[in-house]
Amino acid sequence: MILTETLTKALKLFPQKQAIVCGEKRWSYQDFCNRINRLSHCLKGFGIKKDDKVAILHPNCHYFLEAYYAIPQIGAISVPINYRLSPREIAFILQDSESKILIADSMFKNQVDPIRKEIRGIEKILWTGGPQELEDSIDLNYEKVLQQAEFSALPDPPINGEDIAQIYYTSGTTGRPKGVMLSHKNVTTHALGTIAEIHLTDCDVWIHVAPLFHLADAWATWAVTWVGGTHVLVREFDAKMVLETIQKEKVTLTNLIPTMLNLMVNHPDVGKFNYSSLRVLLSGGAPIAPEVVRKIVETFKCDYIQTYGMTETSPYLTLSILKDHLKNLSNENQLRFKSKTGREFIGVELKVVNDRGGEVKKDEKEVGEIIVKGDSVTKGYWKLPEETKKSIKDGWLYTGDMAVIDEEGYVTIVDRKKDMILTGGENVYSTEVENVLYMHPAILECAVIGIPDPKWGEAVKGIVVLKPSQRATEQEIIQFCKEKITHYKAPKSIDFIEALPRTGSGKIHKKGLRDKYWEGYEKKVH
């Protein structure tokens, strides 16, 4: 299977159905497909052929979905770029991926202009939202070139399921960014799996809120299209706007980053809107506190599914969907299972293994690393064979995520290997402490890290953002934690800040926090 088949199916069965809602713009599948065909013809006219790379630097918009389909229609490869990266980081990705065309929103011109000398491999830049006439010869207006192109259907691309469909670059939080290669088989297998798992149909309306350059949301591009659903796009996350849009467009489901959901359920206007169209909300991209899950279910009165995955796995590896017999449990116990990371995704084989490679006990106590294999798992990293060998061993991808597993086969991630805190010879998992902090009524957001300590090696530090108009002291929060978890796990100190740093996908940037505190410690030592 290849990605273009998903659009072909939608066009065949639902040509006049509403496909796209983007601001005031609305298109049927037929009209939207015409725009996609025009873009494919444009790219072919620029000389783009099989396996050439086309980069996308754009906020959520219909342009992003057009590119996601037009590029594979001619056998080329998409390179979505995190637009929150610095110009130097963007230049690295464009060079490393060997991209020839860049599709970019004009709002990012200030990020592209300084690196023009470094990205000589870029032959054309298609700017959206800018003026019709542009100064540089390689700069073109997207809409203008589309108007001049034909919209006839293209021949089937000369590709198969093993060919690369996309290269997603990891955030680069550890060393240089790595390009994750996803094949057509990886992405279509995953899309089919989501259709089966969460029962996607042509009745569904999906809102793209999490950034489309990130797979927490991008996977829905192909799954929702395949069943003839409707795509609603919001340019950037704003809690109130998302709540309004859910009501206005009768959204049925979406996948959001936990930080987004937390801000939505805590928004002062959350009670003003009608969410009756929602059938399920998914969260993914980072662990979520059970207390936040409780608020989601109470606020939106729909089903909730926690998801876990990686860019390397297209992305889903687990879903916290309840087995049928678990639905007989009390609401409290059902919520406990929904708050877990989940059981393995269809088409994926998952194990939690110890340092010796053996599977851990299904007792929710023994901690091991999650390893996975399946048709949705990447073959490796672009031009990095040694990095590929480190991560994929005997066909198993080693995720670096530490977890426990229960008798039902539901895993719960306790931490990333690199985020685990070693204090006084004891392992403390930051996620466990964060879950307790989220139970405090005054705390809006939090992150827990280990900081250098001359006595304990590392000390547990909580960094919190308080809710507006709420007050709490350091000692009060520490005591609150000691009443709910073992004392050595409770934070030794609490810092109050106005906002937590974010990664490009909207997750809390714990590495950035940790680096800041360790750098400060090293300066004191030296």
C-alpha positions in Angstrom: 0.0 0.0 0.0 1.1 3.6 -0.7 -0.2 6.8 0.8 -1.9 8.1 -2.4 -4.4 5.2 -2.1 -6.0 6.8 0.9 -6.9 9.9 -1.1 -8.1 7.8 -4.1 -10.5 5.9 -1.9 -12.0 9.1 -0.4 -12.3 10.7 -3.8 -14.1 7.6 -5.2 -16.6 7.2 -2.3 -17.0 10.8 -1.0 -16.3 13.3 -3.9 -18.8 15.9 -2.7 -18.4 15.4 1.0 -16.7 18.3 3.0 -13.1 17.4 3.3 -11.4 20.6 4.6 -12.4 23.3 7.0 -9.6 25.9 7.4 -10.7 29.2 8.7 -13.3 30.5 6.2 -12.2 28.1 3.5 -14.1 24.9 2.9 -13.5 22.3 0.2 -15.1 19.0 -0.9 -12.8 16.0 -1.5 -13.1 16.6 -5.3 -12.2 20.3 -5.0 -9.4 19.6 -2.6 -8.0 16.8 -4.8 -7.9 19.3 -7.7 -5.7 21.6 -5.6 -3.4 18.7 -4.7 -3.1 17.7 -8.3 -2.2 21.2 -9.3 0.6 21.2 -6.7 1.9 17.8 -7.9 2.0 19.1 -11.5 3.9 22.2 -10.3 6.5 20.1 -8.5 6.9 17.9 -11.6 7.4 21.0 -13.6 10.2 22.1 -11.3 11.9 18.8 -12.1 11.0 16.9 -8.9 11.0 13.2 -9.4 11.0 9.9 -7.4 12.9 10.1 -4.1 13.6 13.8 -4.3 12.9 15.7 -1.1 10.4 18.5 -0.6 10.5 20.3 2.8 7.5 21.9 4.5 7.9 24.8 6.9 4.3 25.7 7.8 1.8 26.1 10.7 -1.3 24.0 10.6 -3.2 24.9 7.4 -4.8 23.3 4.3 -1.4 24.0 2.6 0.2 21.4 4.8 -2.3 18.7 3.9 -2.0 19.6 0.2 1.8 19.1 0.4 1.5 15.9 2.4 -0.5 14.4 -0.6 1.0 16.2 -3.6 4.6 15.2 -2.8 4.0 11.4 -2.7 1.8 11.6 -5.8 5.0 12.0 -7.8 7.0 9.6 -5.7 8.9 12.3 -3.9 9.6 12.4 -0.1 8.1 14.9 2.4 10.4 16.6 5.0 8.2 18.3 7.6 10.2 20.9 9.7 9.5 22.1 13.2 9.0 25.8 12.6 10.1 26.7 16.1 13.7 25.7 15.3 16.4 28.3 14.9 17.5 29.3 11.3 20.7 27.3 11.8 18.7 24.2 12.8 16.4 24.6 9.8 19.4 25.0 7.5 20.9 21.8 8.9 17.7 19.8 8.1 17.4 21.2 4.6 21.0 20.4 3.9 21.1 17.0 5.6 17.9 15.9 3.9 19.1 17.1 0.5 15.7 18.9 0.0 15.3 20.6 -3.4 12.0 22.5 -2.8 10.7 24.3 0.3 7.1 25.1 0.9 6.9 27.8 3.6 4.5 30.3 5.1 5.7 33.9 4.6 5.7 34.4 8.3 8.9 32.4 8.4 10.8 34.6 5.9 12.9 36.0 8.7 14.1 32.4 9.5 14.8 31.6 5.9 16.5 34.8 4.7 19.6 34.5 7.0 20.4 31.0 5.8 20.0 31.4 2.0 23.7 31.0 1.4 23.7 27.8 3.4 20.8 26.2 1.6 22.0 26.3 -2.0 20.4 22.9 -2.6 17.0 24.6 -2.5 16.0 25.3 -6.1 12.6 26.9 -5.4 10.7 28.3 -2.4 6.9 28.3 -2.6 5.6 31.0 -0.2 2.1 30.9 1.1 0.3 34.0 2.4 2.8 36.5 0.8 2.8 39.0 -2.1 2.1 37.8 -5.6 5.4 39.1 -6.9 8.6 38.2 -5.1 12.1 39.6 -5.6 14.4 36.6 -5.6 14.2 34.3 -8.7 13.9 31.2 -6.6 10.9 32.7 -4.6 7.5 31.9 -6.0 4.0 32.7 -4.8 2.2 29.4 -4.0 -1.3 30.4 -5.1 0.0 32.0 -8.3 1.9 28.9 -9.4 -1.1 26.7 -8.5 -3.5 28.8 -10.7 -1.2 28.3 -13.7 -1.0 24.5 -13.2 -3.4 21.9 -14.6 -5.5 19.8 -12.2 -5.8 16.5 -14.2 -5.2 13.3 -12.3 -1.6 12.1 -12.3 -0.5 8.6 -13.3 0.3 6.2 -10.4 3.6 7.1 -8.9 6.5 4.7 -9.5 6.8 3.6 -5.9 5.9 0.7 -3.6 5.3 0.2 0.1 9.0 -0.1 0.9 9.8 3.4 -0.5 10.4 6.3 1.9 7.3 8.5 2.3 8.6 11.0 4.9 11.7 11.9 6.8 10.8 13.4 10.2 13.7 15.0 12.1 13.8 14.4 15.9 14.0 17.5 18.0 17.7 17.3 18.5 17.5 17.4 22.3 20.5 15.1 22.4 23.2 15.9 19.8 22.4 16.5 16.1 18.8 16.0 14.9 18.2 12.5 13.4 16.0 12.0 10.3 13.5 9.2 10.9 12.7 7.4 7.7 9.1 6.3 7.4 8.1 4.1 4.4 4.7 4.1 2.7 4.1 0.7 4.4 4.9 2.1 7.8 2.5 5.0 7.5 -0.4 3.1 5.8 -0.1 0.2 8.2 -0.4 2.6 11.1 -3.3 4.4 9.5 -5.3 1.2 9.0 -4.5 0.3 12.6 -6.0 3.6 13.9 -9.1 3.1 11.8 -9.6 -0.3 13.4 -8.7 0.7 16.9 -10.7 3.9 17.3 -13.4 3.1 14.8 -12.9 6.0 12.4 -15.7 6.5 9.8 -16.9 9.1 7.4 -19.0 10.5 10.3 -15.9 11.7 12.1 -14.7 15.3 12.2 -11.0 15.6 13.3 -9.5 18.9 14.5 -5.8 19.3 13.8 -4.5 21.2 16.8 -1.2 19.6 17.6 1.4 20.6 15.0 1.2 18.8 11.6 5.0 18.6 11.5 4.8 16.2 14.5 3.3 12.7 14.3 1.1 13.2 17.3 -1.3 14.7 14.8 0.1 14.1 11.3 -0.9 10.4 11.3 -4.6 11.5 11.1 -4.0 13.1 7.7 -4.1 9.7 6.1 -6.4 7.8 8.4 -9.2 10.4 8.4 -9.0 10.9 4.7 -9.1 7.1 4.1 -12.5 6.8 5.7 -13.8 10.1 4.2 -13.8 12.1 7.4 -13.6 15.9 7.7 -10.4 17.7 8.6 -10.7 20.9 10.6 -7.5 22.9 11.0 -6.5 25.6 13.5 -3.4 27.5 12.8 -2.0 27.4 16.3 -3.0 26.3 19.8 -5.2 28.7 21.8 -7.3 26.9 24.5 -10.4 29.0 24.1 -10.3 29.0 20.3 -10.1 25.2 20.3 -13.0 24.9 22.7 -15.1 27.2 20.5 -14.1 25.3 17.3 -15.1 21.9 18.8 -18.6 23.4 19.3 -18.8 25.2 16.0 -17.6 22.4 13.7 -19.1 19.6 15.8 -15.7 17.9 16.2 -15.9 14.2 17.1 -12.3 13.4 18.1 -8.7 14.5 18.1 -5.3 13.8 19.6 -3.8 16.5 21.8 -0.6 17.0 23.7 -1.2 16.6 27.5 -0.2 20.2 28.1 -2.9 21.4 25.7 -5.6 19.3 27.4 -4.5 20.6 30.8 -4.8 24.2 29.7 -8.2 23.5 28.1 -9.7 21.9 31.2 -8.4 24.7 33.4 -9.5 27.5 31.1 -11.9 29.9 32.9 -14.4 29.6 29.9 -14.3 25.8 29.6 -17.9 25.6 30.9 -19.4 27.9 28.3 -19.3 25.6 25.3 -21.2 22.5 24.1 -19.0 19.4 23.6 -21.8 16.9 22.9 -20.3 16.1 19.4 -17.2 14.7 21.0 -17.0 10.9 21.2 -13.4 10.5 22.3 -10.4 12.5 23.2 -6.9 11.1 22.8 -3.7 12.4 24.4 -0.2 11.6 23.3 3.4 12.9 22.9 4.1 12.8 26.7 2.8 11.1 29.9 -0.3 12.6 31.4 -1.2 12.8 35.1 -4.3 10.8 36.2 -5.7 13.9 37.8 -5.8 15.6 34.4 -7.4 12.5 32.9 -10.1 12.8 35.6 -10.8 16.4 34.7 -10.9 15.6 30.9 -13.6 13.0 31.5 -15.6 15.2 33.8 -15.4 18.2 31.6 -16.0 16.8 28.1 -18.1 13.8 29.1 -16.7 11.6 26.4 -14.4 8.6 26.2 -10.7 9.2 26.8 -7.8 7.2 25.4 -4.1 7.7 26.4 -1.7 7.0 23.5 2.0 6.4 23.5 4.3 6.2 20.5 7.4 7.6 18.8 8.3 9.2 15.5 10.1 6.0 14.8 6.9 4.0 15.0 4.5 6.1 12.9 3.7 6.8 16.0 1.3 4.6 18.1 2.6 1.7 20.2 -0.1 1.6 22.9 -3.6 2.8 23.5 -5.4 2.7 26.9 -8.6 1.4 25.3 -10.5 -0.8 27.9 -10.9 -4.5 27.2 -14.6 -5.4 27.3 -14.5 -7.1 30.7 -12.8 -4.0 32.3 -15.9 -2.0 31.5 -17.6 -3.8 34.3 -15.3 -2.2 36.8 -16.3 0.8 38.9 -15.8 4.2 37.3 -12.8 4.8 39.5 -11.1 1.6 38.4 -11.9 2.2 34.8 -10.3 5.6 35.1 -7.2 3.9 36.6 -6.8 1.8 33.5 -7.5 4.7 31.1 -4.8 6.7 32.8 -2.2 3.9 32.0 0.0 4.2 29.0 -2.0 1.3 27.5 -1.9 -2.1 25.8 -0.1 -2.7 22.6 -1.4 -1.2 19.4 -2.7 -3.6 16.7 0.1 -4.7 14.4 2.7 -4.0 17.0 4.6 -6.5 19.2 5.7 -5.0 22.5 7.8 -6.2 25.4 9.1 -4.7 28.6 12.6 -6.1 29.2 15.2 -5.9 31.9 18.9 -5.3 31.5 19.5 -9.0 30.6 16.9 -8.9 27.9 14.3 -11.0 29.7 10.7 -9.8 30.1 9.8 -8.2 33.4 7.2 -9.6 35.7 3.6 -8.4 35.1 3.3 -7.1 38.6 3.4 -3.3 38.0 6.6 -3.2 40.1 9.5 -4.4 38.1 10.7 -1.7 35.7 12.2 -2.4 32.3 12.7 -0.8 28.9 9.9 -1.0 26.2 11.1 -2.7 23.0 8.9 -3.1 19.9 8.7 -4.4 16.4 6.1 -4.4 13.6 5.3 -3.0 10.1 4.8 0.5 11.4 8.4 0.7 12.8 11.1 2.6 10.9 13.9 0.9 9.2 16.3 3.5 10.6 17.7 7.0 10.5 18.6 8.9 7.3 22.3 8.6 6.5 23.0 7.4 10.1 23.7 3.6 9.9 25.5 3.5 13.2 22.7 5.3 15.1 20.3 2.8 13.5 22.3 -0.1 14.8 22.3 1.3 18.3 18.5 1.6 18.3 17.4 -1.4 16.3 18.8 -4.8 17.4 17.6 -8.1 16.0 14.6 -6.4 14.5 13.6 -4.8 17.9 13.5 -1.0 18.4 14.7 0.0 21.8 12.6 3.0 22.8 14.5 4.2 25.9 11.2 4.4 27.8 11.1 2.7 31.2 7.8 1.1 32.2 6.0 -1.5 34.3 3.3 -3.9 33.0 0.3 -5.4 34.6 -1.5 -8.8 34.3 -3.8 -7.4 31.6 -0.8 -6.4 29.4 -1.3 -2.6 30.0 2.0 -0.8 30.4 2.7 2.4 32.4 5.7 4.5 31.5 7.5 5.6 34.6 10.2 7.7 32.9 12.7 8.1 30.1 16.0 6.4 30.9 17.7 9.8 30.8 15.0 11.5 33.1 15.3 9.0 35.9 16.7 10.5 39.1 19.2 8.6 41.3 19.0 10.1 44.8 20.8 8.4 47.8 21.1 5.2 45.8 17.3 5.1 45.1 15.6 5.4 41.7 13.0 8.1 41.5 10.8 8.3 38.4 9.9 11.9 37.6 6.5 11.0 36.2 5.4 9.5 39.5 6.3 12.7 41.4 4.6 14.9 38.7 1.4 12.9 39.0 1.3 13.8 42.7 2.0 17.4 42.1 -0.9 17.7 39.6 -3.2 16.6 42.4 -2.4 19.8 44.3 -5.3 22.2 43.7 -3.1 25.3 43.2 -0.8 23.8 40.5 -1.5 24.3 36.8 1.7 22.7 35.4 4.8 21.1 36.7 8.0 19.3 35.8 10.3 17.2 38.1 14.0 16.9 37.5 17.1 15.8 39.4 19.6 18.5 40.4 23.2 18.0 41.7 23.4 17.4 45.5 26.6 16.9 47.5 24.9 14.6 49.9 22.5 12.6 47.8 24.1 12.7 44.4 20.9 14.1 43.0 18.0 15.8 44.7 14.4 15.8 43.5 13.3 19.3 42.4 9.8 20.4 41.4 9.3 23.3 39.1 5.7 24.5 39.1 3.4 27.0 37.5 0.5 28.0 39.8 -3.0 28.6 38.5 -4.0 32.2 38.2 -5.0 33.7 41.6 -3.8 30.6 43.5 -1.1 30.7 46.1 1.0 28.0 47.7 4.4 27.9 49.5 7.4 25.6 48.9 7.0 23.8 52.2 3.3 23.4 51.7 3.8 21.6 48.4 6.6 19.5 49.7 4.5 18.4 52.7 1.6 17.6 50.3 3.9 15.2 48.4 5.2 13.6 51.5 1.7 12.7 52.5 1.1 10.8 49.2 4.5 9.2 48.3 7.6 7.9 50.1 9.6 10.8 51.6 12.7 10.2 49.5 10.6 10.6 46.3 9.1 14.0 47.5 10.8 17.1 46.1 13.6 18.5 48.3 12.9 22.0 46.8 10.2 23.8 44.7 10.8 26.6 42.2 7.9 28.7 41.1 8.0 30.1 37.5 5.5 31.8 35.2 5.7 29.4 32.3 7.4 26.1 31.6 9.6 25.9 28.4 8.1 24.0 25.5 9.5 21.8 22.7 8.3 22.5 19.2 5.5 20.0 19.5 4.2 21.7 22.7 5.6 19.2 25.2 7.3 20.4 28.4 11.0 20.7 27.7 12.5 18.9 30.7 15.9 18.6 29.1 16.1 22.3 28.8 15.2 22.8 32.5 17.7 20.1 33.6 20.5 21.6 31.5 19.8 25.1 33.0 20.1 23.8 36.6 23.1 21.6 35.9 24.9 24.4 34.1 24.3 26.7 37.1 25.7 24.1 39.4 28.9 23.5 37.3 29.5 27.3 37.3 29.4 27.3 41.1 31.8 24.4 41.3 34.3 26.0 38.9 
